[in-house]
Amino acid sequence: MLDASVSTSRVHSIILGIDPSVRGTGFGVIRIEKRQPMVVGHGSVKCPASWERSRCLAQITRTLREQIQKLRPTVCIVEGLFYAQNFQTALIMGEARGASLVAAAEAGLEIFEIAPRKVKQAIVGYGAAQKLAVAKMVQRLLNLATPPEADAADALALALAYAQTTSRYSFDPPKRV
């Protein structure tokens, strides 16, 4: 029986990271180059507080479909589940995650997840790093003029962490979804 956490032998050079949230889902796409990764595109799916959740979920799926078609990633890495202090928050986050996964799965992308603490550890070197530290390190690693918006920075960090964890020297491959 195959271990579901082990990636296939396919090497991915265009990686989509998704940081799901109902009001601000971040996405970021990087291309792996010989010298350093390059940003292909990034942004956030923003939904006003006045919108009902169902409308936000549709907007997340629609926007991610458009970005996948435009940026042509070959793999998707999504933030793994975290322990929410409140059941309602966890449920809402799960809905946003599901809307994101639908867009990636419809496009036929391989989908993996990495826990938030592992992403921060891989990017900043500290698993409890603040969002600003992650954004600043993403800016540095991707040679960006300014730090990306927080949600997009987290998505780019996911893509970078995936690239790092799937290197030929990784001992801890991401979990396949």
N, C-alpha and C positions, 0 to 999 in steps of 0.2 A: 504494500500500500504506500502511495506517495505521501510525503509530508506536505500539507497545505501551506506551510509557512515558507517553503523553499521555492524560490523563483525558478522559472524555466531558464534554459540556457540563452534565451534571447537577450541581446544587449540593446538597451534603449538609449537613444541619444537625445530625444526630446521628451522632457518630463513635465507633467502637469501636477502641481500641488494644489490641494483644495483645503481651505480652513472653513468648515461649514458653520453657519450661524443664520438664524432666521432674518435678522435685521442687517447683517453685514457679512456675507460669505466672501472670503478672499480667494482669489485664484492667482496663480503665477506659473509661467512656463519658462523653463530654461533649456538651452541646448548645450550638451556636453562637447566642449572643444578641447583640443590638446593642451593648451596653456591654462585656461580657466573657463568655467561655465559662463555662458552669455545669456542675458535676459532676452526672451522672445516676446513676452508680453506679460502684463499683470494688471490687476485691478480688483474692485470689490463690487458685489451685487448689493446695492443699498435699497432697503425697503422702508418707507416711512412708517412711523408708529401707528398711523391712522389706518394702514392696510390690515385686513384680516390675514391670519397665517396662511390660509389656502392660497391667497393671491401672491404672497411672498414666495411660497414654495414653487408655484408655477413660474414666477419670475426667475428664481434661482436656476431651475431646470432649463428654461428657455435661454438665459444668458450663457450658461455653461455650454449648452449645445452649440450656440453661435461661436463661442471662443474656441471650442474643440475643432469645429469645422474650419475656422480661420487660422488657428495656430498649429494644427496637425500634430498633437502629441501622440506618442506611441504607448505611453504608460501613465497611470494616474496614481498618485499617492495622497491619501486622505488622512487627516488627523484621527488617531485612534480614540476610542471612547475614554472618557475620564470620569472620575467619581464626582458627581454633582451633589451639592449639599441638599438639594431639594428635588423631589421626584418630578415635579412639573417642569423644572428647568431641563432635566435630563430628557424628558419626553419631547420637549420642543427642539432641543438640540438634535435628537435622533431623527426628527422629521426633516430638519435641514440637511442632515447627513444623507438621509434617504433620497431626497430630491437631487442632491449632488451625485450620488452613486448611480441614479437612474441615467443621468446625462452621460456619464462615463461608460456605463455598461452598454447603453444603446449604441455608442460609437465603437464598441468592440475593444475598448482599452483593457489591458490587464490592470487590475486594481490591487493596491497594497495599502496597508496602514502602518503608521508608526505612532507610538504613544507620545503625547506632548512633552513629557519629561525627557524622553530620548532625543527628540528633535532639539530641544534647548541644550542638552548635553553635547550633541553633535556640533551645533552651530556656535554656541557661546562657551561651552565647557562647564556649564553649571545648570543642572536640571531644574532649578527653581528660578531661572533668570526672568527678569521683567521684560515686558513687551518692547520697551525702548531699547534695551540691550540687544534683543534679537534683531530689531529693525536696523540698528547701527551696524551689527556684524554682517547682516545680509547686504547692506549698502557696501561695506568694505569688500566682502567676498565676490560680489558681482560688479564691483567698480562702478557704482551708480553715483551720480552727482549729488543726490539727496536721498535720505532714507525713504523707502516706500511707506505708504499708509499702513497702519498696524495690521489690518486683515490681510492685505496683499503681502506684507513682509512675512507673516506667519506662513502663508501659502508658499512663498519662495523658499523659506527655510525648510519646509517639508520636502520640496523638490531637491534642494541641496543635500538634505540629510539622506534622502533616498539614494542619490548619486554616491554619497559617501559610504552608505551601508551596503551597497551592491558592488563596491569595488572588489577586486580580486583578493583583497586581504581582509575582508570583513568576516567576522566570526558570528555575527548576529544578524541574519537576514531579516528584512521586514516580513510581516505576516500578510499573506495573500487573502484578499476579501472575496 
